[in-house]
Amino acid sequence: MMKTKIRKDDKVMVIAGKDKGKIGKVLKILVKKDKVLVEKVNMVQRHTKANPYAQQPGGIIEKEAPIHVSNVAIVCDACTKPTRVGYKKTEDGKKVRFCKKCNEIFK
């Protein structure tokens, strides 16, 4: 279990695996497993049985599977490249993340 520099709603690029090069938004972070759920990346098919009590139809459902956090890199909005993340303190004492390539502060 490691501390990730990637947060929910960050734009990330897959840098390894079958979906290498795809860009998506982080939907969820699974801290205990060191994995992230990225929108429209690592899609898998699940066969589900219908559940009339929960109003769920049966069939084949496509959904995202978790991908390891080491296989994604955050994409900077300013330079539009995958980059590493650094930390620095602002004048008012806040700790913020910044792009290592262009020194732009992430939102």
N, C-alpha and C positions, 0 to 999 in steps of 0.2 A: 504494500500500500504506500504509494508515493504521492507527494503533493504535486498537483498538476498546475501548470500555468495557463491552462485553457479553461474557459468558463462557459456557462450556458449562453447561447445566442451569439457566440463568436463565429466568424466565418473561417473555416479551415479547409485545407487541401490535403487529400490523401497522398502520402509520399511513398507508400509501399503496399503491395497486395494486388488483388485483381481489379480494384477500382482506382488504381494509381492515376493521379492527375485530376480527379473529380473534385469539385468544390461544393461545399454545402454548409448549412448552419448547424451548430451543435444543439441537439434537442434535450439531451440528458447526459449527466456525468455519473458513471458508476464508480465511486471512489474505491470501494473495497476490492473491486476486480481490475482496477486501472484501465477501464474502458470508457469509451464515449459512444453515444448514439448520434449519428450524423444524418441529416435529412437527405433522402434519396441516394444513400451510399450503402453498399453491402446489403442489397435487397435479397431476402430469402422468402420462400413460399412455405406457408404453414397450412396443413389440412385440418380444418376445424369441424367439429360436429355442431349441429344446430342446437341452440338453447332457447326454448320458447319462453322461459321465465325471465331471462335477461333480454329478450327481444333481439337475439343474435341469429342471423342466418348461417347456415353451414356452407362449406365450400372451401375453395383455395384462396387464401388471403396473402397478399404480398406485404411485407413489412420490413423495417430496418433491423439489422442485427448489430450488436455492439462491435466496435473495432478498437484495437488496442491504442492507447493514447500515444505511444511512441510512433505509430504509423500515420499520424496527422501532424500538420504544421499550421500554425495560425497565419492567416493572410492579412496583410496590412492594407487598410483602405487607401492610404496615400500612395504607396509605391506599387500596389497590387501584386506583390510577390509573397511567396511563403517565406516566413522569417522566424527567428527565435525571439523570445520575449525577455526583456530585462526589467528591472525594477529601479525606480529612483524616487526621491522625495521632492515634492514641489515646495515653493516658498511658504505656503501655509501649513506645511507639515504633513500633507497627505502622501501616502505611498501609492504610486501609480505604475502601470505597466507601459513599456514603450517598445517600439520596433527597433531591433538591433541594426537594421539596414539604413533607415532614414531618420531615426530618432524621433519619430512622430508618436505622440501619446495615444494609446488606445482609449476608447470611450468607456 
